[in-house]
Amino acid sequence: MARILYVEDIEDNMLLVQKIVASRGHEFLWARNAEKGLEMAIASRPDLILLDLGLPDMDGQTLSILLRKEPSLQGVPILVLTAWPEEVVRQTVQAYQLNGYLCKPFSMADLLKSIEALLAAN
């Protein structure tokens, strides 16, 4: 199955997503902040990165730039999961060449559908 990294500072959000990801048999990795997320992404080369934009140490846009510049992570899809306003998120996804987004709160069915579509396309 796939290895999925979630960069998210709120543990309750992480636990919910972890339950969904694990229910499909995927390996789940969690980074509580951007610095750890970048380290874990490089060390583990996940098949998919789930990214919150509001992180305590660095915003998700900056982290996405660093992830996209890393040669070992070329082609790894990034799905944004955030509570930011949808118009801002849509523009961010487009400007930073990310692969999609879901605005919190989102349905678990939509999350699974997005994950499976990105994994299948990769």
Buried (B, 14 or more C-beta within 10 A) or exposed (E): EBBBBBBBBBEEBBEBBBEBBEEBEBBBBBBBBBBBBBEBBBEEEBBBBBBBBEBEEBBBBBBBEBBBEBEEBEEBBBBBBBBBEEEEBBEBBEEBEBBBBBBEEBEEEEBBEBBBBBBEEE
